[in-house]
Amino acid sequence: MANATGNTQPKAPAVSNGALPGSGKTTIEDSVVAKIAGIAAREASGVYALGGGAARMVGAIRDALNTTDLSQGISVEVGETQVAVDVTIVAEYPVSLQKVADDVRSSIYRAMEELVGMEVTEVNVTINDVHIPSEDDDQGEQQETRVQ
């Protein structure tokens, strides 16, 4: 699958519901589809982060600059009326990895069908790490709370 952040992807036409005859054509960029999939994946319970190690490192820098990449860890392949999604996640510990993957799939399926209006052919979930909460995380959260 092609990465949605590249600019070499062709624009994909959205499915027309035929409500207004002769009303024109809607085009949804692949990056928009990837962003919606990323937001949906983050909503699933048990997801700590999206993307592999290097992507998360770059993501941390982007977060510090308030330019979060919501499509991090997401690749999409968009056709005329269908979309396939690959997502890489870091799961929280202790959660059922199969349940997290199923929840991510369900969330992405729902978002693609309801928001994008495209049929989902597949959602492949790769779990590449498990986040184990530590005292450092607790201290960081307490410091953030005090700063705000």
Secondary structure, DSSP 8 states (H G I E B T S, - for coil): --BTTSS-S--EE-----SSTT----EE-HHHHHHHHHHHHHHSTTEEEES-HHHHHHHHHHHHTT---TTTTEEEEE-SSEEEEEEEEEEETTS-HHHHHHHHHHHHHHHIIIII--EEEEEEEEEEEEE---HHHHHHHHHHHHH-
